[in-house]
Amino acid sequence: MDRSPRHALLLLVLALAAVGGTAPASGDEGSFGTGRPTAFALRGTIYALAEGTDRLPDFPGLEPIGTVWTTTLNVPPRYFSQGFPGVTDRFEWFAIDYRGAFHFPADREVTFWLLSDDGSRLYVDGKLVVDNDGVHPPRERSGKVHLSPGIHAIEVQYFQGPRYQVALVLSWDGPEPGKKVPFDSRAFSPVEVEEGDCEVTLRLGNGILFDFDRSDLRPDAEEALAAAADEIRRLPWKRVIVEGHTDDRGSDAYNRELSLDRAREVATWLVGYGLPADAIETIGHGESRPLVPNDSEEHRRRNRRVEIRVKLRCGDEAVAGADRWTPPPTVPVAEAPVGEIDPARLDEVLPAWEEAARAWKPAPDVVRALREAGPATIEVFFGAWCGDSAEHVPPLLAALRAAGNPHLRVLLVALDREKHEPGGRARARGIERVPTVIVLRDGREVGRVVETPRTTMDRDVAGLLAR
């Protein structure tokens, strides 16, 4: 990740936008997004394109010039000449790569529609669902994908060619199959979100986390907490405050103790998931801070909750502590290694990547899962020239080393820009995007993570090994 003065200035601009910039609100019709980090949103990385570009670019080969966040892509055809306030004044010859995750509650086939001017593509879990690429007037295309209950990765690639007409609308067939509605990433969140200046509150009802009058987490609470923890990691956070709340039934002293016990239980879970204990505070408010009057069972249910208040870095803080963990720099294509690399000799081939792997602190539960996994082979295809590879491969190697499982064999293969290497293994595996991590058991593929993990690469691979 570039840490040049230009990049530092960009971070400062984005941080100022987060506390009062002029960009449209996230998700507003006609907006590509705002410079303000937003929970359970699509994060769009902006790139400048050469004049005359007529196809979507190879994003790993480009340098970002800004970042926007939005919960919906709902820019109907219109003229566009103001650029991205607070981020960049670019209004032609630019591209945006939006990425995020969403929780789908059902098991069914879903239709997506993608309208754009100019080119766009939709990927779900690394699979191309809609291809609407090229320079063209507003045009809509559709595709279908089968979704199972759980968390899915989503990516929307978009580019704008010559001025001035733009359009980008992502829709799906909604809760009622066949009825087209805008896709809203926050509508799939298991967590209620409230945003303030330099703070995001993630609100979870006690019915999700705890049984009535209990402070031990329900067996099915993990999915909601994992979604909350993953969003915290995506935000420029500096401190987390976990607050417990109850309704007005029971004594004040009992309610305060119960709410504190619940807050501590959630905080303990977050630490086990990998968030640092010294950055988490717990408070039990009992019945003293109701959201609504305790005058009905429905209102009492709403008041029984846990709130995770995420304090964000703003202004100069966003520049000073831009990332708790810094990915290593990419390597120029002409200098990048190609072929199989011994993971134990990574320091000789890619010393900065080795340093980044040593700095990564894997979550204890991920290390435990990797340590307990049965025999398997993990094939890691990456490009040293690729930013996504730099971001996701070192954490995976760090977690595998921490686990020290002798039954896990790791094959590390560096590819060139055409996704080739001398051994031909990448071609045999059908590698089209990097990084791609494949888990095999007894020579048969169990699953793969393509380019962007749903959570972190080490956690996603641990999930594949648990199958």
C-alpha positions as CSV (number, residue, x, y, z in Angstrom):
1,M,0.0,0.0,0.0
2,D,1.5,3.4,-1.1
3,R,2.4,5.6,1.8
4,S,3.7,8.5,-0.3
5,P,2.9,12.2,0.6
6,R,0.3,12.2,-2.2
7,H,-1.4,9.2,-0.6
8,A,-1.2,10.8,2.9
9,L,-2.9,13.9,1.4
10,L,-5.6,11.8,-0.1
11,L,-6.3,10.1,3.3
12,L,-6.6,13.5,4.9
13,V,-9.1,14.6,2.2
14,L,-11.1,11.5,2.8
15,A,-11.0,11.9,6.5
16,L,-12.3,15.5,6.3
17,A,-15.1,14.3,4.0
18,A,-16.0,11.8,6.7
19,V,-16.7,14.5,9.2
20,G,-18.5,17.0,6.9
21,G,-17.6,16.6,3.3
22,T,-19.8,17.7,0.4
23,A,-20.3,14.3,-1.2
24,P,-23.9,13.1,-1.5
25,A,-25.1,10.8,1.2
26,S,-24.4,7.1,0.8
27,G,-27.1,5.4,-1.2
28,D,-28.8,8.5,-2.4
29,E,-30.2,8.3,-5.9
30,G,-27.7,9.6,-8.4
31,S,-24.7,9.1,-6.1
32,F,-21.7,6.9,-6.7
33,G,-21.0,7.1,-3.0
34,T,-19.4,9.3,-0.3
35,G,-15.9,9.6,1.1
36,R,-17.2,8.7,4.5
37,P,-16.5,5.1,5.6
38,T,-19.9,3.3,6.0
39,A,-20.7,0.0,7.8
40,F,-22.3,-2.8,5.7
41,A,-21.6,-0.8,2.5
42,L,-19.9,-1.4,-0.8
43,R,-16.5,0.1,-0.8
44,G,-15.6,1.6,-4.2
45,T,-12.0,2.2,-5.2
46,I,-11.6,4.9,-7.9
47,Y,-9.1,4.7,-10.7
48,A,-8.1,7.2,-13.5
49,L,-8.2,5.8,-17.0
50,A,-6.4,6.7,-20.1
51,E,-8.4,8.6,-22.7
52,G,-9.8,6.3,-25.3
53,T,-10.3,3.3,-22.9
54,D,-13.1,1.2,-24.3
55,R,-13.2,-1.8,-21.8
56,L,-13.0,-2.4,-18.1
57,P,-9.4,-2.2,-17.0
58,D,-7.2,-4.7,-15.2
59,F,-7.6,-3.1,-11.8
60,P,-4.5,-4.7,-10.1
61,G,-2.3,-2.8,-12.5
62,L,-3.8,0.6,-11.7
63,E,-3.0,3.1,-8.9
64,P,-6.1,4.2,-6.9
65,I,-7.0,7.9,-6.7
66,G,-9.8,7.7,-4.2
67,T,-12.4,5.7,-2.3
68,V,-16.1,6.0,-1.9
69,W,-18.7,4.1,0.1
70,T,-22.4,3.4,-0.7
71,T,-25.1,0.9,0.3
72,T,-26.8,1.1,-3.1
73,L,-25.8,1.6,-6.7
74,N,-28.7,3.6,-8.0
75,V,-27.4,6.1,-10.5
76,P,-30.0,6.4,-13.3
77,P,-28.9,7.7,-16.7
78,R,-28.0,11.4,-16.3
79,Y,-25.4,14.0,-17.1
80,F,-22.4,14.1,-14.8
81,S,-19.8,16.9,-14.7
82,Q,-19.0,17.6,-11.0
83,G,-16.7,14.6,-10.2
84,F,-16.6,13.2,-6.7
85,P,-16.6,16.1,-4.1
86,G,-14.0,15.6,-1.5
87,V,-12.3,12.8,-3.4
88,T,-11.5,13.7,-7.0
89,D,-12.9,16.0,-9.7
90,R,-12.8,13.3,-12.3
91,F,-16.0,13.0,-14.4
92,E,-14.8,11.1,-17.4
93,W,-12.2,8.4,-18.0
94,F,-12.5,6.8,-14.6
95,A,-13.3,3.4,-13.2
96,I,-14.7,2.2,-9.8
97,D,-14.3,-1.3,-8.4
98,Y,-17.0,-1.8,-5.7
99,R,-16.6,-4.7,-3.2
100,G,-18.5,-5.8,-0.2
101,A,-20.3,-8.7,1.4
102,F,-24.0,-9.4,2.1
103,H,-25.9,-11.9,4.2
104,F,-28.5,-13.8,2.2
105,P,-31.2,-15.5,4.3
106,A,-32.7,-18.0,1.8
107,D,-31.7,-20.8,-0.6
108,R,-32.9,-19.9,-4.1
109,E,-32.0,-18.6,-7.5
110,V,-31.6,-14.9,-7.7
111,T,-31.8,-12.6,-10.8
112,F,-29.6,-9.5,-10.9
113,W,-29.9,-6.6,-13.4
114,L,-27.0,-4.2,-14.1
115,L,-27.7,-1.0,-16.1
116,S,-24.7,1.1,-17.0
117,D,-23.2,3.7,-19.2
118,D,-20.4,2.7,-20.0
119,G,-19.2,-0.7,-19.1
120,S,-19.9,-2.8,-16.0
121,R,-19.6,-6.4,-14.6
122,L,-21.2,-8.1,-11.6
123,Y,-19.4,-10.9,-9.7
124,V,-20.9,-12.9,-6.8
125,D,-18.5,-15.1,-4.9
126,G,-15.9,-14.6,-7.6
127,K,-18.3,-15.9,-10.3
128,L,-19.2,-13.6,-13.2
129,V,-23.0,-13.1,-13.1
130,V,-23.6,-10.1,-15.5
131,D,-21.3,-8.9,-18.2
132,N,-22.2,-5.4,-19.5
133,D,-18.8,-4.2,-20.6
134,G,-17.8,-1.8,-23.4
135,V,-18.5,1.8,-24.4
136,H,-22.2,2.1,-25.0
137,P,-25.3,4.2,-24.1
138,P,-27.4,3.2,-21.0
139,R,-27.9,-0.5,-21.4
140,E,-29.2,-3.2,-19.0
141,R,-28.3,-6.8,-18.8
142,S,-29.2,-9.6,-16.4
143,G,-27.9,-12.8,-15.0
144,K,-28.8,-15.5,-12.5
145,V,-27.0,-17.1,-9.6
146,H,-28.0,-19.6,-6.9
147,L,-27.5,-18.2,-3.4
148,S,-27.4,-20.3,-0.3
149,P,-28.1,-19.0,3.2
150,G,-25.0,-17.2,4.6
151,I,-22.5,-14.5,3.6
152,H,-21.6,-13.9,0.0
153,A,-18.9,-11.7,-1.6
154,I,-20.1,-9.1,-4.2
155,E,-18.1,-7.1,-6.7
156,V,-19.3,-4.5,-9.2
157,Q,-16.8,-3.2,-11.7
158,Y,-17.7,0.0,-13.6
159,F,-16.0,2.4,-16.0
160,Q,-17.0,5.7,-17.5
161,G,-15.5,6.7,-20.9
162,P,-16.1,10.0,-22.6
163,R,-18.2,12.8,-21.0
164,Y,-21.0,13.4,-20.0
165,Q,-23.6,10.7,-19.7
166,V,-23.3,8.2,-16.8
167,A,-25.5,5.4,-15.4
168,L,-25.0,2.6,-12.9
169,V,-27.9,0.7,-11.3
170,L,-27.8,-2.7,-9.6
171,S,-31.1,-4.4,-9.0
172,W,-32.3,-7.8,-8.0
173,D,-35.6,-9.7,-7.9
174,G,-36.1,-8.9,-4.3
175,P,-38.1,-10.8,-1.6
176,E,-40.8,-11.4,-4.2
177,P,-39.2,-13.3,-7.1
178,G,-39.7,-11.4,-10.4
179,K,-40.1,-8.0,-8.8
180,K,-37.1,-5.8,-9.5
181,V,-35.8,-3.6,-6.7
182,P,-32.5,-1.8,-6.1
183,F,-29.9,-3.9,-4.3
184,D,-29.2,-2.4,-0.9
185,S,-26.3,-4.0,0.9
186,R,-27.5,-2.8,4.3
187,A,-30.9,-4.4,3.9
188,F,-29.0,-7.7,4.2
189,S,-27.3,-6.8,7.4
190,P,-28.1,-8.8,10.6
191,V,-27.1,-5.7,12.5
192,E,-28.9,-2.3,12.9
193,V,-26.5,0.6,12.1
194,E,-26.5,4.1,13.4
195,E,-23.9,6.6,12.2
196,G,-22.7,9.7,13.9
197,D,-19.7,12.0,13.7
198,C,-16.5,9.9,13.9
199,E,-18.6,7.0,15.4
200,V,-20.7,4.1,14.2
201,T,-23.1,2.2,16.4
202,L,-23.9,-1.5,15.6
203,R,-27.0,-2.5,17.5
204,L,-27.9,-6.1,18.1
205,G,-31.2,-7.2,19.7
206,N,-30.8,-9.5,22.7
207,G,-33.1,-12.0,20.9
208,I,-30.3,-12.5,18.5
209,L,-27.6,-12.9,21.1
210,F,-29.1,-14.1,24.4
211,D,-32.1,-16.0,25.7
212,F,-34.4,-14.0,28.1
213,D,-32.7,-13.3,31.4
214,R,-29.5,-15.1,30.4
215,S,-26.0,-13.7,29.7
216,D,-24.4,-16.7,27.8
217,L,-24.5,-16.3,24.1
218,R,-27.0,-18.3,22.0
219,P,-25.5,-20.9,19.7
220,D,-26.7,-19.0,16.6
221,A,-25.3,-15.6,17.8
222,E,-21.9,-16.1,16.1
223,E,-23.1,-15.2,12.6
224,A,-24.4,-11.7,13.7
225,L,-21.3,-11.1,15.8
226,A,-19.0,-12.2,13.0
227,A,-20.7,-9.8,10.6
228,A,-20.3,-6.9,13.2
229,A,-16.6,-7.8,13.8
230,D,-15.8,-7.9,10.1
231,E,-17.4,-4.5,9.6
232,I,-15.3,-3.1,12.4
233,R,-12.2,-4.4,10.7
234,R,-13.2,-2.7,7.5
235,L,-13.6,0.7,9.2
236,P,-10.8,3.1,10.3
237,W,-11.6,2.3,13.9
238,K,-9.5,3.1,17.0
239,R,-11.6,2.0,20.0
240,V,-14.7,-0.1,20.6
241,I,-17.2,0.3,23.5
242,V,-19.6,-2.6,24.1
243,E,-22.7,-1.5,26.0
244,G,-25.5,-3.7,27.5
245,H,-29.1,-2.6,27.9
246,T,-32.2,-4.1,29.5
247,D,-35.9,-3.3,29.8
248,D,-37.4,-2.0,33.0
249,R,-38.4,-5.4,34.5
250,G,-36.4,-6.3,37.6
251,S,-34.4,-4.1,40.0
252,D,-32.1,-1.5,38.8
253,A,-29.1,-3.2,40.4
254,Y,-29.9,-6.6,38.8
255,N,-30.4,-5.0,35.4
256,R,-27.1,-3.2,35.5
257,E,-25.3,-6.4,36.4
258,L,-27.1,-8.5,33.7
259,S,-26.4,-5.8,31.1
260,L,-22.7,-5.7,32.1
261,D,-22.4,-9.5,32.0
262,R,-23.8,-9.5,28.5
263,A,-21.5,-6.7,27.3
264,R,-18.5,-8.6,28.7
265,E,-19.7,-11.8,27.0
266,V,-19.8,-10.0,23.6
267,A,-16.4,-8.3,24.2
268,T,-14.8,-11.7,25.1
269,W,-16.2,-13.1,21.8
270,L,-14.8,-10.1,19.8
271,V,-11.3,-10.6,21.4
272,G,-11.5,-14.3,20.4
273,Y,-12.3,-13.2,16.9
274,G,-9.1,-11.2,16.7
275,L,-9.9,-7.7,18.0
276,P,-7.3,-6.5,20.6
277,A,-8.6,-6.6,24.2
278,D,-6.9,-3.4,25.1
279,A,-9.0,-1.5,22.6
280,I,-12.4,-2.8,23.9
281,E,-14.3,-1.3,26.8
282,T,-17.5,-2.7,28.4
283,I,-20.4,-0.8,30.1
284,G,-23.7,-2.0,31.6
285,H,-26.4,0.6,31.4
286,G,-29.2,-1.6,32.7
287,E,-32.6,0.1,32.1
288,S,-31.3,3.7,32.2
289,R,-31.1,4.3,28.4
290,P,-34.2,3.0,26.7
291,L,-34.6,3.5,23.0
292,V,-38.4,3.7,23.4
293,P,-40.8,3.8,26.4
294,N,-41.1,0.5,28.2
295,D,-44.9,0.6,27.7
296,S,-45.4,-2.6,25.6
297,E,-43.8,-6.0,25.1
298,E,-42.6,-5.0,21.7
299,H,-40.9,-1.8,23.1
300,R,-39.4,-3.8,25.9
301,R,-38.0,-6.3,23.4
302,R,-36.4,-3.4,21.4
303,N,-34.8,-2.0,24.6
304,R,-33.2,-5.3,25.4
305,R,-30.0,-5.0,23.3
306,V,-26.3,-4.8,23.0
307,E,-24.7,-1.8,21.2
308,I,-21.2,-1.8,19.9
309,R,-20.0,1.8,19.5
310,V,-17.1,2.0,17.1
311,K,-15.0,5.1,17.6
312,L,-13.4,6.1,14.2
313,R,-10.2,7.9,13.4
314,C,-11.0,11.4,12.0
315,G,-9.0,14.2,10.6
316,D,-5.3,13.8,11.3
317,E,-5.9,10.6,13.1
318,A,-7.0,8.9,9.9
319,V,-3.6,9.7,8.3
320,A,-1.5,8.9,11.4
321,G,-3.2,5.5,11.9
322,A,-4.5,4.6,8.4
323,D,-4.2,0.9,9.0
324,R,-3.3,-1.3,12.0
325,W,-1.7,-3.7,9.6
326,T,0.0,-2.5,6.4
327,P,0.1,-4.8,3.4
328,P,3.5,-5.0,1.7
329,P,4.2,-3.0,-1.5
330,T,3.6,-4.7,-4.8
331,V,6.5,-5.6,-7.1
332,P,6.9,-4.1,-10.6
333,V,5.8,-6.7,-13.2
334,A,9.2,-7.0,-14.7
335,E,10.8,-7.7,-11.3
336,A,8.1,-10.0,-9.9
337,P,9.0,-13.7,-9.3
338,V,7.2,-16.3,-11.3
339,G,6.9,-20.0,-10.4
340,E,6.7,-22.1,-7.3
341,I,8.1,-20.5,-4.1
342,D,9.1,-22.3,-0.9
343,P,7.0,-20.6,1.8
344,A,9.9,-21.1,4.2
345,R,12.2,-19.0,1.9
346,L,9.7,-16.2,1.3
347,D,12.1,-13.8,3.0
348,E,14.7,-14.4,0.3
349,V,12.3,-13.9,-2.6
350,L,9.8,-11.2,-1.2
351,P,11.3,-9.8,2.0
352,A,8.7,-7.1,2.4
353,W,5.9,-9.8,2.2
354,E,7.8,-11.8,4.8
355,E,7.9,-8.8,7.1
356,A,4.1,-8.2,6.6
357,A,3.4,-11.9,7.4
358,R,5.3,-11.6,10.6
359,A,3.4,-8.4,11.6
360,W,-0.1,-10.0,11.0
361,K,-1.8,-11.2,14.2
362,P,-4.2,-14.0,13.3
363,A,-7.3,-14.5,15.4
364,P,-7.0,-17.2,18.0
365,D,-10.0,-19.1,16.8
366,V,-8.6,-19.1,13.3
367,V,-5.3,-20.5,14.5
368,R,-7.1,-23.2,16.5
369,A,-9.2,-24.2,13.5
370,L,-6.2,-24.5,11.3
371,R,-4.3,-26.4,13.9
372,E,-7.1,-28.9,14.3
373,A,-7.7,-29.4,10.5
374,G,-7.1,-32.8,8.9
375,P,-4.6,-33.5,6.1
376,A,-5.1,-31.2,3.1
377,T,-3.1,-29.3,0.5
378,I,-3.5,-25.5,0.2
379,E,-2.5,-24.1,-3.2
380,V,-2.0,-20.3,-3.2
381,F,-1.8,-18.7,-6.6
382,F,-0.8,-15.0,-6.5
383,G,0.9,-12.2,-8.3
384,A,3.6,-10.2,-6.5
385,W,2.5,-7.3,-8.8
386,C,-1.1,-7.5,-7.5
387,G,-2.5,-5.4,-4.7
388,D,-5.1,-7.9,-3.7
389,S,-2.4,-10.6,-3.4
390,A,-0.3,-8.3,-1.3
391,E,-3.3,-7.7,1.0
392,H,-4.5,-11.3,1.4
393,V,-1.6,-13.7,1.0
394,P,0.7,-12.7,3.9
395,P,-2.2,-13.0,6.6
396,L,-2.9,-16.5,5.3
397,L,0.8,-17.5,5.5
398,A,1.0,-16.0,9.0
399,A,-2.0,-17.9,10.3
400,L,-0.8,-21.2,8.8
401,R,2.6,-20.7,10.5
402,A,1.0,-19.9,13.8
403,A,-1.1,-23.1,13.6
404,G,2.0,-25.3,12.8
405,N,-0.2,-28.1,11.5
406,P,2.2,-30.7,9.9
407,H,-0.8,-32.2,8.1
408,L,-1.3,-29.0,6.0
409,R,0.9,-28.8,2.8
410,V,1.2,-25.3,1.4
411,L,2.0,-24.7,-2.3
412,L,2.9,-21.1,-3.1
413,V,2.8,-20.3,-6.8
414,A,3.7,-16.8,-8.2
415,L,2.1,-15.9,-11.6
416,D,2.8,-13.4,-14.3
417,R,0.3,-10.8,-15.5
418,E,-1.2,-13.4,-17.9
419,K,-1.8,-15.7,-14.9
420,H,0.8,-18.2,-16.2
421,E,3.9,-19.9,-14.7
422,P,6.4,-22.4,-16.0
423,G,4.9,-25.5,-14.3
424,G,1.5,-25.0,-16.0
425,R,-0.3,-25.7,-12.7
426,A,-2.3,-22.4,-12.9
427,R,-3.6,-23.2,-16.4
428,A,-4.6,-26.7,-15.2
429,R,-6.5,-25.2,-12.3
430,G,-8.2,-22.6,-14.5
431,I,-6.8,-19.6,-12.6
432,E,-8.2,-16.4,-14.0
433,R,-7.9,-14.0,-11.1
434,V,-5.4,-13.6,-8.3
435,P,-5.1,-14.4,-5.5
436,T,-6.8,-17.7,-5.8
437,V,-6.5,-20.2,-2.9
438,I,-7.6,-23.8,-3.5
439,V,-8.1,-26.4,-0.7
440,L,-7.7,-30.0,-1.8
441,R,-8.2,-33.2,0.2
442,D,-7.1,-36.5,-1.2
443,G,-6.4,-34.7,-4.5
444,R,-10.0,-33.5,-4.8
445,E,-10.9,-29.8,-4.6
446,V,-12.9,-28.9,-1.5
447,G,-13.3,-25.2,-2.4
448,R,-11.5,-22.1,-3.4
449,V,-11.3,-18.4,-2.4
450,V,-11.0,-16.2,-5.5
451,E,-9.4,-12.7,-5.3
452,T,-11.3,-11.3,-2.3
453,P,-12.2,-13.3,0.8
454,R,-15.6,-12.9,2.5
455,T,-13.9,-12.1,5.8
456,T,-10.1,-12.5,5.8
457,M,-8.2,-15.0,3.7
458,D,-7.0,-17.0,6.7
459,R,-10.5,-17.3,8.2
460,D,-12.1,-18.2,4.8
461,V,-9.5,-21.0,4.3
462,A,-10.1,-22.3,7.8
463,G,-13.8,-22.5,6.9
464,L,-13.0,-24.5,3.8
465,L,-10.8,-26.9,5.8
466,A,-13.7,-27.5,8.2
467,R,-15.9,-28.9,5.5
